[in-house]
Amino acid sequence: MKKGLLKLVAFSVLVVTLASCAKAPQAEIDAANVAIEAAKTAGADRYVPESFNAASEALKSAVTAVEEQNAKFALFRNYDAAKTTLASVNTLAAKAVEETTAKKAALKAEVTASLTELATIIAANKELLAKAPKGKEGKAAVEAIGQEIAAVETVSTEVTAGVTNNEDILTLSGKIKPAVEKAKAIGTELTEVIDKAKSKGGKKAKK
């Protein structure tokens, strides 16, 4: 009778022990996945890829750790390390979102400044264009330059509208920077054309 009771007690203890064994932190994994998705939705994968990748890699590492523990006998499973890593995923993802917000604000300021700079360059280019030689030799070149100025001006208009409508600032930044460089190149080209015409005029006058 006593032996049977002892066996029953031992079995009960085993059942309780198994029931209390560490369980896979599925809720934590789900929360980490949500955090990663939120960061991606914010654009962290594009604006701050290094920070986003750090969070993603931490999640992969945690999932791998969980799978390794799942492969063990129930009594020997320990998910503490995985839980710690999963907690870091949430922290890293939140950090990526904050950095994304800051990056967007900085880019918006840069784009706005570039628009102001571009407007100034375009105005100067138009003044130079008016001074450019209109003779037979230079007419075609001047007309082509005029078209280039118009193209740059179109980009300026599009980017200005994009900023007003809160469009993706990274895309707008990618448009405005080349436009500014192009406008500067046009200014240089016009100056060379004008200087060349003056030089020719001076030589003719001496003759």
URJOGI-V507400 format. One record per backbone hydrogen bond with DSSP energy under -1.0 kcal/mol. CO is the residue of the C=O (numbers start at 1). NH is the residue of the N-H. If there is no record, write none. Layout:
co	nh
CO	NH
CO	NH
//
This chain:
co	nh
1	5
2	6
3	7
4	8
5	9
6	10
7	11
8	12
9	13
10	14
11	15
12	16
13	17
14	18
15	19
16	20
18	21
24	26
25	29
26	30
27	31
28	32
29	33
30	34
31	35
32	36
33	37
34	38
35	39
36	40
37	41
38	42
39	44
43	46
43	47
44	48
48	52
49	53
50	54
51	55
52	56
53	57
54	58
55	59
56	60
57	61
58	62
59	63
60	64
61	65
62	66
63	67
64	68
65	69
66	70
67	71
69	72
73	76
74	77
79	83
80	84
81	85
82	86
83	87
84	88
85	89
86	90
87	91
88	92
89	93
90	94
91	95
92	96
93	97
94	98
95	99
96	100
97	101
98	102
99	103
100	104
101	105
102	106
103	107
104	108
105	109
106	110
107	111
108	112
109	113
110	114
111	115
112	116
113	117
114	118
115	119
116	120
117	121
118	122
119	123
120	124
121	125
122	126
123	127
124	128
125	129
126	130
135	139
138	142
139	143
140	144
141	145
142	146
143	147
144	148
145	149
146	150
147	151
148	152
149	153
150	154
151	155
152	156
153	157
154	158
155	159
156	160
157	161
158	162
159	163
160	164
161	165
162	167
163	166
168	172
169	173
170	174
172	176
173	177
175	179
176	180
177	181
178	182
179	183
180	184
181	185
182	186
183	187
184	188
185	189
186	190
187	191
188	192
189	193
190	194
191	195
192	196
193	197
194	198
195	199
196	200
197	201
198	202
199	203
200	204
201	205
202	206
203	207
//
